[in-house]
Amino acid sequence: MNVRERVTIDGLPFTWSTNLDDDDLRGFYHRYSDRIREPFPPAESSPRTIRIPFAMDFLEFLEGVCLWTYAGGVHTVLYRSNREWELWNARQAEIQELRDDQAAELGAQRQLLLAEDNFLTEKTDLALKAGDYESAAAYIYARSELHLEFAEPYRISVNWCRWRGDFPFIFTKFPTSSYGMDFLRRYNMQPHAWINFAHWYAVRRSAEGQEFETETGRIYEEAFKVFPENARLFQAACLFWRERRRYDLAMKICAEAIAKGLRDDTKSGFEGRLRRLEREKK
């Protein structure tokens, strides 16, 4: 469809965008001039009056129909013959049928993916209950690859793409933190994921009455190796040991952060944190 944009036609008022030639457009105007000349009544003089000048109609013309619209001071007239409209409608029906087929295929794919994910989740739980941690870790990796492979094209559910945040928590059920740290390294998890894992691991083992300081400390030490310049990691580790009243370890971490020139989110920085720890230790 060749459309002439914003043109003026001899003998006609207004500005036009149309695929009609000049003679046909004149015929259209003379036929519908009373209908389109003043598409809007005069505006009421009120500061609260908001007008959006837009109008649209389908108008029979020649051997077909014109779509007429008015917006922004321009009259747009697009003509299609009845045959063209039939072809257009048929094409739209084909497109809709294709979309329906794709939606059905997508729905079936979603169900298969959810079924496989649920199966792997059940196998993970059974392996954990049996103390088979190697198998449990393998099932979690299989779920991760499934979520990673089908992250965008299928949009399974709201939670489907949140596996990077959810799956590390499963490793808090393991007796050592090594499994979880291997997972974090394998999937290139960012510092906040290491901080969360350390926190979750400590909270879970503490709630179960198990020793947790050693394993949590290992998580932070490994995180320092992966992200040696991340101030939030040093801050989180310092807070953890301070809460445990292990001031010697908290002060050591503060000193390392100061030596690296890192800054935390407090006004006095790690220097002020170190001074407070020294006072608390006394």
C-alpha positions in Angstrom: 0.0 0.0 0.0 1.5 3.3 -1.2 0.4 6.1 1.2 1.1 9.7 0.5 1.8 11.3 3.9 0.6 14.8 4.9 -0.2 16.2 1.4 -2.6 19.0 0.3 -4.9 18.5 -2.7 -6.0 21.3 -5.0 -9.6 22.1 -4.4 -9.8 20.4 -1.0 -9.3 21.7 2.5 -7.3 20.0 5.2 -4.1 18.0 5.2 -4.4 14.4 4.0 -2.6 11.1 4.2 -4.0 8.6 1.7 -3.5 5.9 -0.8 -6.1 7.3 -3.1 -5.2 9.5 -6.1 -6.3 13.1 -6.2 -9.5 12.5 -8.3 -10.7 9.7 -6.1 -9.9 11.6 -2.9 -12.0 14.5 -4.2 -14.8 12.1 -4.9 -14.5 10.8 -1.3 -14.5 14.3 0.1 -17.5 15.4 -1.8 -19.4 12.3 -0.8 -18.6 12.6 2.9 -17.7 16.2 3.4 -20.6 16.9 5.8 -19.6 13.9 7.9 -15.9 14.7 8.3 -15.7 18.5 7.9 -16.1 19.2 11.6 -15.4 16.0 13.5 -15.4 17.7 16.9 -17.8 20.3 18.5 -16.3 23.6 19.8 -14.5 23.1 23.1 -16.1 24.4 26.2 -14.1 27.2 27.8 -13.0 25.4 31.0 -9.5 24.9 32.4 -10.5 21.4 33.3 -11.5 20.4 29.8 -9.1 18.0 28.1 -9.7 17.2 24.5 -8.0 14.5 22.5 -8.9 15.1 18.9 -9.4 11.7 17.3 -12.1 10.2 15.2 -12.5 7.1 13.1 -15.0 5.5 10.8 -15.3 2.9 8.0 -17.0 4.5 4.9 -18.1 2.7 1.8 -16.4 4.0 -1.4 -16.0 2.8 -4.9 -15.8 -1.1 -4.8 -14.7 -1.3 -1.2 -14.3 0.6 2.1 -12.2 3.4 3.3 -10.8 3.6 6.8 -11.0 7.3 7.7 -9.3 8.7 10.8 -8.7 12.2 12.0 -5.8 12.9 14.4 -3.3 15.7 14.9 -5.0 17.9 12.3 -4.6 15.3 9.5 -7.3 13.3 7.8 -6.2 9.8 6.8 -8.1 7.9 4.2 -7.0 4.3 3.4 -8.9 2.5 0.7 -9.2 -1.2 0.2 -11.4 -3.0 -2.3 -13.8 -5.6 -1.1 -11.4 -8.3 -2.5 -8.5 -6.8 -0.7 -10.5 -6.8 2.6 -11.4 -10.5 2.0 -7.7 -11.4 1.4 -6.7 -9.4 4.5 -9.3 -11.1 6.7 -8.2 -14.5 5.4 -4.6 -13.6 6.2 -5.6 -12.5 9.7 -7.5 -15.8 10.2 -4.4 -17.7 9.1 -2.2 -15.8 11.5 -4.6 -16.4 14.3 -4.7 -20.1 13.5 -0.9 -20.2 13.6 -0.9 -18.4 16.9 -3.4 -20.8 18.4 -1.3 -23.8 17.2 1.8 -22.2 18.7 0.0 -21.5 22.0 -1.2 -25.1 22.1 2.4 -26.4 21.4 3.7 -24.0 24.1 1.2 -25.2 26.6 2.2 -28.8 26.0 5.8 -27.9 26.3 5.2 -26.1 29.6 3.4 -29.1 31.0 6.3 -31.4 30.0 8.9 -29.1 31.6 6.9 -28.7 34.8 6.5 -32.4 35.0 10.2 -33.0 34.6 11.0 -30.3 37.1 8.6 -31.8 39.6 10.1 -35.3 39.1 13.6 -33.9 39.7 12.4 -32.1 42.8 10.9 -35.3 44.2 14.1 -37.2 43.5 16.1 -34.5 45.2 14.0 -34.7 48.4 14.2 -38.5 48.5 18.0 -38.4 48.0 18.3 -35.9 50.9 16.2 -38.0 53.2 18.4 -41.0 52.4 21.6 -39.0 53.0 22.7 -39.5 49.4 24.0 -36.0 48.9 25.9 -36.7 45.7 22.7 -37.8 44.0 20.8 -34.9 45.5 23.3 -32.4 44.1 23.2 -34.1 40.7 19.4 -33.7 40.6 19.7 -30.0 41.6 22.2 -29.5 38.7 19.8 -31.2 36.3 17.0 -28.9 37.4 19.3 -25.9 37.0 20.2 -26.9 33.4 16.5 -27.3 32.7 15.7 -23.8 34.0 18.7 -22.3 32.3 17.9 -23.9 28.9 14.3 -22.8 28.9 14.5 -19.5 30.7 13.1 -17.1 28.1 11.4 -18.9 25.2 8.8 -20.7 27.3 8.1 -18.5 30.3 6.8 -21.4 32.3 5.7 -19.6 35.4 6.4 -16.5 37.5 8.9 -18.5 39.6 10.5 -20.5 36.8 13.4 -18.0 36.2 14.1 -17.5 39.9 16.2 -20.6 40.2 19.4 -18.7 40.7 18.0 -17.2 43.9 16.0 -20.3 45.1 18.2 -23.3 44.4 21.2 -22.3 46.7 18.8 -22.5 49.7 18.4 -26.2 49.0 22.1 -26.7 49.7 21.5 -25.5 53.3 20.1 -29.0 53.9 23.5 -30.6 53.2 25.9 -31.4 56.0 28.7 -29.3 54.6 28.8 -26.1 52.7 31.1 -27.5 50.0 28.1 -28.7 47.8 26.5 -25.2 47.9 29.8 -23.4 47.1 30.4 -25.8 44.2 27.0 -24.8 42.9 27.7 -21.1 43.3 31.0 -21.4 41.4 29.5 -23.5 38.7 26.7 -21.0 37.9 28.8 -17.9 38.3 26.7 -16.6 41.2 27.2 -13.0 42.2 28.4 -11.7 45.6 24.8 -11.3 47.0 24.2 -15.0 46.3 27.2 -16.0 48.4 26.1 -13.7 51.2 22.6 -15.1 51.1 23.9 -18.7 51.1 26.1 -18.0 54.1 23.2 -16.4 56.0 20.8 -19.2 55.1 23.3 -21.9 56.0 24.0 -20.4 59.4 20.3 -19.8 60.2 19.2 -23.3 59.2 22.0 -25.2 61.1 21.5 -22.9 64.1 17.8 -23.7 64.2 18.6 -27.4 64.1 21.0 -27.1 66.9 24.1 -27.9 64.8 27.5 -26.3 64.7 27.5 -23.7 62.0 30.3 -21.2 62.6 33.0 -23.3 60.8 31.0 -24.0 57.7 29.7 -20.4 57.5 33.2 -19.1 57.9 34.3 -21.4 55.0 31.7 -19.8 52.8 32.9 -16.3 53.4 36.5 -17.3 53.0 35.8 -18.9 49.6 33.7 -15.8 48.6 36.7 -13.6 49.4 38.8 -15.6 46.9 36.1 -15.3 44.2 35.3 -11.6 44.8 38.4 -10.2 46.6 37.3 -6.5 46.1 33.7 -6.7 47.1 33.0 -4.5 50.2 29.6 -6.0 50.9 31.1 -9.5 51.4 33.6 -8.1 53.9 30.9 -6.2 55.7 28.6 -9.3 55.9 31.4 -11.5 57.2 32.4 -8.9 59.7 28.8 -8.6 61.0 28.5 -12.4 61.2 31.5 -12.8 63.4 30.6 -9.8 65.5 27.2 -11.4 66.2 29.1 -14.5 67.3 31.3 -12.3 69.5 34.3 -13.5 67.6 35.8 -10.1 67.7 39.2 -11.3 66.6 37.9 -12.6 63.3 35.7 -9.6 62.7 38.6 -7.2 63.3 40.8 -9.3 61.0 38.3 -9.0 58.2 38.0 -5.2 58.8 41.7 -4.8 58.7 41.9 -6.7 55.4 39.1 -4.5 53.9 41.0 -1.4 55.0 44.2 -2.7 53.5 42.4 -3.2 50.2 40.9 0.3 50.3 37.3 -0.9 50.4 34.4 1.2 51.7 31.2 -0.1 53.2 27.8 1.6 53.4 28.5 3.5 56.6 29.8 7.0 57.1 32.9 6.0 59.0 33.6 3.0 56.8 35.6 -0.1 57.9 37.9 2.2 59.9 35.0 3.2 62.2 33.8 -0.4 62.3 37.2 -1.5 63.5 37.2 1.1 66.2 33.8 0.0 67.4 34.9 -3.6 67.4 38.0 -2.8 69.5 35.7 -1.0 72.1 33.3 -3.9 72.2 36.1 -6.4 72.7 37.2 -4.6 75.8 
